[in-house]
Amino acid sequence: MTSTAFITHRDCQLHDMGSYHPECPDRLTAISDHMIAQGVDSYFAYHDAPLASFQHLRRVHPAAHLERVKRASPELGIVHLDPDTAMNPHTWKAALRAAGAGVLAVDLVMAGEVQNAFCAVRPPGHHAERESAMGFCFFNNIAVAAAHALEEHKLSRVAVVDFDVHHGNGTEDIFKGDQRVLMVSTFQHPFYPYSGTEKPASNMLNVPLSRDTDGEEFRQVVSELWMPRLREFQPEMIFISAGFDAHYEDEMGGLRLLEKDYAWVTGQLTELAEECAQKRIVSMLEGGYALSALARSVVAHLRVLADF
């Protein structure tokens, strides 16, 4: 049995926020090209991401937010929701696919068809708050997936792990105070979106990192802070907001992680999943804008998830 599902959709490459925008369609092309070049593309069970339903989205976003995004969708050209976040005629469907990928991933893992899943989707999601799109994000993909596991599959405890260079403010906004969810995160601080440090809720373990933090310091945080809290919580499924923009080649931020650091933290999480979560992991692409570094980091992440 193939242990890892790889979920994506061609619609995710049609979303385009304009020339020179860092969150570009080439991100997914770079990943797929590097998987082929490294000869790892045959190790996965491939699935097309379905469209998320309003029922799926309503678990984490109010109807008013969904309607605002839908109404903003242009028939031609590009419309900006904020200076960083824009829609073209394909964005609405791409955003539904991105959220739907997480729903399918949960269903596949819970059915035992695969042990874990990686969703190569865009637009990303972890900045989307309950009632607002921002930071390249329209719907909070990882929150939609986690809520699906809790509500549809009746899990009692899930963990969200976020190692993007930017704080996952949207995920925190949605799940703060929900004791069924433990969120652990690292992020550069002070840095966009300038959140995560002011009196986080008790189910949030946010660890701000100063500029130039390297892999050794990151591993220390994971080992000494994340893992004890995660083991105490005993999640029944682990969700990864897999942003690779903390890589030292990525000019979007100022952290200094390497592919080997992403492989290492993925290994820590797969060990935890084997201990307490029946190996269940759903990982969803977030940031990562230096195309070569992104592709190499994703493949390092996938090699550990698929155990080859």
Secondary structure, DSSP 8 states (H G I E B T S, - for coil): ---EEEEE-THHHH----TT-SS-THHHHHHHHHHHHTT-GGGSEEEE-----HHHHHTTS-HHHHHHHHHH--SSS-EEEETTEEE-TTHHHHHHHHHHHHHHHHHHHHTTS-SEEEE--SS--TT-BTTB-BTTBSS-HHHHHHHHHHHTS--S-EEEEE--SS--HHHHHHHTT-TTEEEEEEEESS-TT--S-SS--TTEEEEEE-TT-BHHHHHHHIIIIIHHHHHHH--SEEEEEE--TTBTT-TTS--BB-HHHHHHHHHHHHHHHHHHSTT-EEEEE----SHHHHHHHHHHHHHHHHT-
